[in-house]
């Protein structure tokens, strides 16, 4: 057996099964408690029952004519709830009658009418210990496409720390796309800046 073949065999033995270009080593079991509190503060601020200490404003623009049924949303959330200070911008679109074809149980194509909604949430937060951070999230059709959390470093620059993908897997951002200024969320084409101000 050649030396190259032996090295390749050893690499295959060590490599974890079903690894996706090193993503296996970036997964972590949980979202940090700090980011869990931030997410809970954001979620409670979006619900119809507005928490005490939060000011929220949403505007909607309805399109007419050929674009009837398309609604653009924008707004913001400001204030403090559960020890988390929020300053968020929200943008999105709702399409009343989006059509697409799906294959039914009988194997035939069916035209499906559905309502689609996309919402992007971006902004800053300050935790109870006064550490600043940033957050970016995308919500679509009753699921989160992704969530990304940055946290302040010593020199006031925010560093991407954790990412939650569509299927709920949490990734340590420091281990993704090492030595690159942008990080790609595993399984997507979405890229995020590693450092922001």
Secondary structure, 3 states (H helix, E strand, C coil): CCHHHHHHHHHHHHCCCCCCCCHHHHEECCCCHHHHHHHHHHHHHHCCCCCCCEEEEEEEEECCHHHCCEEEEEEEEEEEECCEEEEEEEEEEEEEEEEEEEECCCCCEEEEEEEEEEEEEEEEEECCCCCEEEEEEEEECCEEEEEEEEEECCCCCEEEEEEECCCCCEEEHHHCCCCCCEEECCCCCCEEECEEC
